[in-house]
Amino acid sequence: MSLKYTIRLYELVEDSSIESLGGGEITSYGGSCPNVGDTIARYDVLAEAFKFYNVQRRMFIDSADSDEGWAIIVRATAASSLMLNVTDEWLDETKFWRDVEDQERQEKHDEAARTPGTLEYFTWQAEERAKHRPLFGLNGREMDVLRYMVKHPRRKLIDQIPRAGLKTMEKLSAIGVVINGGTSSKGEQEWSITKEGRAELKRFEKWDNWGK
């Protein structure tokens, strides 16, 4: 309940006492105050169904505290087939037109996303670029090592790979982008780039060169 509620509903119960059903501003009731003879259908979230109330009386409360409004006295009534049909049709129409609005909104967004210079375009570009973001956060030197190993697969020794060192290769091996492939005829460790390493390089190149 809020002091902004200019319409408040009160349900008549068996002992002639009343229980508050809440209410709302007049805009919540289609812009007009419910009148005697009207039926109010309220959706009960817990019951996942409508409950129906017939308006028995309405009273305007002229309060000295500037919280004046209408008190609507209602009585619960059993749902008839007509009432259920009307509420079902209302929900179906609401869903239909909401889907139409959502589709139109999506079409406008998609059109704007294809138009360079719009906020939607920059947002879409950022989202698309993010799909190719590298996974391992390698620095430029480490990416250079992977790039060289792809271009020169036969050069497997650390001394043959520019900017590579034992600590660098051990780090790259630990995350699975290179592998220790055994030793050379001279007993030196040989290194090879893995499938994941090639994939990481491909992601980085696409991410780094996006929009260029």
Salt bridges, closest charged atoms under 4 A:
ASP44 OD2 - LYS51 NZ 3.10
ASP99 OD2 - LYS95 NZ 2.99
ASP102 OD1 - ARG105 NH1 2.77
ASP110 OD1 - HIS109 ND1 3.69
GLU128 OE2 - LYS131 NZ 2.80
GLU142 OE2 - LYS171 NZ 2.79
ASP144 OD1 - ARG147 NH1 2.62
ASP144 OD2 - ARG163 NH1 2.65
GLU196 OE2 - ARG203 NH2 2.65
GLU200 OE1 - ARG203 NH2 2.78
GLU205 OE2 - ARG147 NE 2.62
